[in-house]
Amino acid sequence: MRYAFSTIAVFFLFFTACRQEKPVQIDTAARTKVVLRSFSDTATVDTFKIVLSGERPKEMELVFTITSPSGQRIYTKILKATSLLDNYKDNVDLGKEKKQVKFMQDELGLFLDEENFLEPAVTDDELPDKNTPDKIFFAELKKSGLNGFKYRLGKESNVYIAWSPSAGKVKPYYECCK
């Protein structure tokens, strides 16, 4: 009897020690979000796309792209899950992998929310301040009336971007607060 119990206990310990934890499964359709909005031109729409790649939080990334109406990719930003999770670990319980994956899914879901699209990027009464990296570009946006977009790099860090017709690319026009 004692031998049988010992054998079962050893088998159980071996089984649990050797069993590898499976990654949390995310539905493929839930890994991508796409929105069409005016950005590089007020008369047409650009494609805003965010994709959650990777299976485990250590390897996950949010890949954000903006594609012009002509099909040219005009902006790409990769946000590593490890950076986002580190930024929020003091405020949010992210101890378990399942909670970390849920957090990344929530970030994906919120990324292209209506409130992140700024129409126009800069209003007539806005003035540049210490968080404005390029005052000339800020003035260009004020004149052009082009739209902007903002996204989070962390709980206290936001980047505001817009299309610069003079530079022919997307540039940050406001960054707060690192």
MARLO-697846 format. One line per 8 residues: number of its first residue (from 1); their letters; for each residue x, y, z of N, C-alpha, C. Coordinates in steps of 0.1 Angstrom, whole numbers. Atoms other than C-alpha are relative to their C-alpha. Layout:
N
NUM> a> X:Y:Z:X:Y:Z:X:Y:Z  ...;
END
This chain:
178
1> mryafsti> 8:-12:0:0:0:0:9:13:0  -9:-12:-1:28:24:10:7:2:-14  -7:0:13:46:15:-23:-9:6:-11  9:-5:10:15:23:-44:-2:15:2  2:-14:-2:10:56:-27:12:8:-4  -13:-6:4:47:65:-32:1:1:-15  -1:0:15:45:56:-69:-10:10:-5  9:-10:5:14:77:-74:5:14:3;
9> avfflfft> -6:-13:-3:30:106:-56:11:4:-9  -11:-3:9:61:104:-77:-5:3:-14  6:-2:13:41:101:-109:-7:14:-1  7:-13:0:20:131:-99:10:12:0  -11:-10:0:51:152:-91:7:1:-13  -6:0:13:67:142:-123:-8:6:-11  10:-6:9:36:150:-143:-1:15:1  2:-14:-2:31:184:-128:13:8:-3;
17> acrqekpv> -13:-7:2:69:193:-130:3:1:-15  -4:1:15:72:183:-167:-11:7:-9  11:-6:8:39:198:-178:3:14:-3  -3:-14:3:45:230:-197:-13:8:-1  12:-9:0:21:259:-193:-3:4:-15  4:-4:14:2:265:-226:-2:15:0  3:-14:1:0:301:-238:-15:2:1  14:-4:0:-33:319:-232:-4:1:-15;
25> qidtaart> 4:-1:14:-52:315:-265:-8:13:-2  7:-12:4:-64:346:-282:-6:-3:-14  6:2:13:-89:344:-311:7:9:-10  -7:-7:10:-72:354:-343:-7:13:-4  8:-12:4:-100:378:-352:1:11:10  -1:-10:-11:-95:396:-318:14:6:0  -13:-5:0:-59:403:-326:2:12:-9  -2:-11:10:-65:430:-352:-12:10:1;
33> kvvlrsfs> 11:-10:0:-85:463:-352:4:10:-11  -3:-9:12:-88:486:-383:-11:11:1  9:-11:1:-103:520:-386:4:9:-12  -3:-9:11:-106:543:-416:-3:15:4  2:-14:-4:-101:581:-409:8:9:-8  -8:-10:7:-90:612:-426:13:4:9  -12:-3:-7:-54:619:-417:10:7:-8  -10:-6:9:-29:626:-445:-6:10:-9;
41> dtatvdtf> 8:-9:9:-56:645:-465:-14:0:6  13:-1:-6:-89:658:-452:-11:-5:-10  10:5:9:-107:646:-484:0:-15:-2  0:15:1:-97:609:-482:2:-6:13  -2:6:-13:-93:583:-455:12:-9:-1  -12:9:-2:-62:565:-443:-5:-12:8  3:12:-7:-62:530:-428:9:-1:13  -7:2:-13:-53:528:-391:-2:-14:4;
49> kivlsger> 0:14:-3:-44:493:-381:8:-3:12  -8:4:-11:-33:478:-348:-1:-15:1  0:15:0:-23:441:-345:8:-4:13  -6:6:-11:-14:421:-314:7:-12:-4  -8:12:5:14:397:-323:6:-7:12  -6:7:-11:30:370:-301:-10:-8:8  8:8:-8:17:343:-279:1:2:15  -3:-2:-14:32:351:-245:3:15:2;
57> pkemelvf> -3:-14:-2:35:385:-229:15:4:-2  -15:-3:2:74:383:-231:3:3:-15  -2:-2:14:71:382:-269:-11:8:-7  11:-8:6:39:402:-275:4:14:-4  -2:-13:5:39:434:-295:-13:6:-5  11:-7:7:13:459:-306:7:7:-12  -5:-6:12:21:468:-342:-10:9:-6  9:-11:5:5:501:-352:5:5:-13;
65> titspsgq> -4:-6:13:5:512:-388:-11:9:-5  9:-9:8:-11:540:-409:3:-2:-14  -2:1:14:-16:534:-446:-8:10:-7  7:-11:7:-24:562:-470:-10:-6:-10  10:5:9:-53:559:-495:6:-7:-13  -7:6:11:-27:550:-522:6:-13:3  -6:12:-4:-16:520:-502:14:0:5  -14:-2:-5:17:534:-490:-1:1:15;
73> riytkilk> -1:0:-14:25:527:-454:8:13:4  -6:-12:-3:32:561:-439:5:1:15  -4:0:-14:37:552:-402:0:-14:5  0:13:-7:47:522:-382:6:3:14  -5:-1:-14:52:520:-344:-2:-14:6  1:13:-7:59:488:-325:1:3:15  0:-1:-14:50:488:-288:2:-14:6  -3:12:-7:65:460:-268:-8:-2:12;
81> atslldny> 8:3:-11:43:443:-243:8:2:13  -8:0:-12:71:441:-218:2:15:5  -1:-14:-4:75:479:-218:-13:5:5  14:-4:-5:37:485:-214:-3:-6:13  3:6:-12:34:460:-187:9:5:12  -9:-6:-10:64:474:-168:-5:13:5  5:-13:-3:49:508:-170:-13:0:9  13:1:-7:16:497:-154:1:-9:13;
89> kdnvdlgk> 0:11:-10:28:470:-129:-2:6:14  3:-6:-13:26:495:-99:-15:3:2  14:-4:-1:-10:504:-106:-10:-11:-3  9:11:5:-25:472:-121:6:-13:4  -5:14:-3:-23:436:-109:3:-8:-12  -5:7:12:-3:420:-137:9:-12:4  -8:11:-5:12:391:-117:-1:-13:-8  2:12:8:-2:363:-138:0:2:-15;
97> ekkqvkfm> 0:-1:15:3:357:-175:-14:2:-6  13:-2:5:-34:355:-180:-5:15:1  4:-14:-2:-39:390:-166:8:9:-9  -8:-8:9:-10:403:-187:-5:-1:-14  6:2:14:-26:389:-219:-13:8:-1  12:-8:0:-59:404:-209:3:15:-1  -4:-14:0:-42:438:-203:4:4:-15  -4:-3:13:-27:436:-238:-12:0:-10;
105> qdelglfl> 12:0:8:-60:427:-253:-8:13:2  7:-13:-3:-76:457:-236:7:12:-7  -7:-10:7:-48:479:-249:-3:0:-15  4:1:14:-55:467:-284:-14:5:-3  14:-4:2:-92:473:-280:-2:15:2  1:-15:-3:-87:509:-267:8:8:-10  -10:-7:8:-59:519:-291:-7:9:-10  7:-7:11:-82:531:-320:-13:6:5;
113> deenflep> 12:-6:-5:-109:546:-298:-2:14:-6  4:-13:6:-127:577:-311:7:12:7  -7:-11:-7:-111:599:-284:15:2:-4  -14:-1:4:-76:593:-299:1:7:-13  -1:-7:13:-85:609:-332:-3:14:2  1:-14:-3:-80:646:-330:-3:8:-13  4:-7:13:-99:667:-356:-4:15:4  -13:1:6:-81:690:-362:11:-3:10;
121> avtddelp> -10:3:-9:-48:681:-347:3:12:9  -3:-13:-7:-42:717:-336:-11:10:-2  11:-10:2:-70:742:-330:6:14:-1  -5:-14:2:-67:779:-337:5:6:13  -3:-6:-13:-65:788:-300:12:-7:8  -11:7:-6:-38:762:-291:14:6:-2  -14:-6:2:-2:774:-285:10:-11:4  -11:10:-4:30:753:-284:5:3:14;
129> dkntpdki> -6:-1:-13:46:746:-251:12:-8:1  -13:7:-1:76:728:-237:-1:-15:-5  2:13:5:61:695:-248:-2:-1:-16  1:-1:15:60:706:-285:14:-2:-6  -14:2:5:91:691:-302:4:8:-12  -3:-7:12:88:711:-334:-10:11:-2  10:-11:0:72:745:-332:-4:4:-15  3:-3:14:74:750:-370:-11:-10:-5;
137> ffaelkks> 10:10:4:55:718:-376:-14:3:7  12:-3:-8:30:728:-349:-8:11:-8  6:-11:8:24:761:-369:-6:-5:-13  4:6:12:21:741:-401:-14:-7:2  13:7:-3:-7:719:-386:-11:10:3  10:-10:-3:-25:750:-374:-6:5:-13  4:-6:13:-26:763:-410:-7:-11:-8  5:10:9:-33:730:-427:-14:-6:4;
145> glngfkyr> 13:5:-5:-62:719:-405:0:-16:0  -1:15:0:-50:682:-408:-3:-6:14  4:7:-13:-62:657:-382:13:-6:6  -11:6:-7:-40:642:-356:-5:-13:7  3:12:-7:-39:610:-336:10:-1:12  -9:2:-12:-26:602:-301:-1:-14:5  -1:13:-6:-15:570:-284:9:0:12  -7:0:-13:-1:560:-251:13:-9:-1;
153> lgkesnvy> -12:8:-1:34:547:-245:1:-5:15  1:4:-14:26:543:-208:-11:8:7  11:-7:-8:3:556:-180:2:15:0  -2:-15:-1:19:591:-181:6:5:-13  -7:-4:12:33:592:-216:-8:-2:-13  8:0:12:13:602:-247:8:6:-12  -6:-6:12:25:609:-283:-11:4:-9  10:-5:10:5:630:-307:7:1:-13;
161> iawspsag> -6:0:13:12:625:-344:-9:6:-10  7:-5:11:1:641:-376:8:-1:-13  -6:0:13:9:642:-413:6:14:-3  -6:-12:4:34:668:-424:1:1:-15  -1:-1:15:28:678:-461:14:5:-4  -13:-5:4:61:697:-462:11:-10:2  -10:10:-2:82:668:-448:-4:-13:-7  4:12:7:61:642:-466:0:-13:9;
169> kvkpyyec> 1:11:-9:58:620:-435:-7:3:13  7:-2:-13:41:615:-401:11:4:10  -10:-5:-10:58:634:-373:-8:2:13  6:-4:-13:51:639:-336:-1:15:1  1:-14:-3:38:673:-327:-2:4:14  1:-3:-14:33:669:-290:3:-13:7  -4:12:-7:48:645:-265:-1:3:15  2:-3:-14:37:645:-229:-1:-13:8;
177> ck> -10:-5:-9:50:635:-202:8:-11:4  -10:11:-2:80:613:-201:5:-1:14;
END
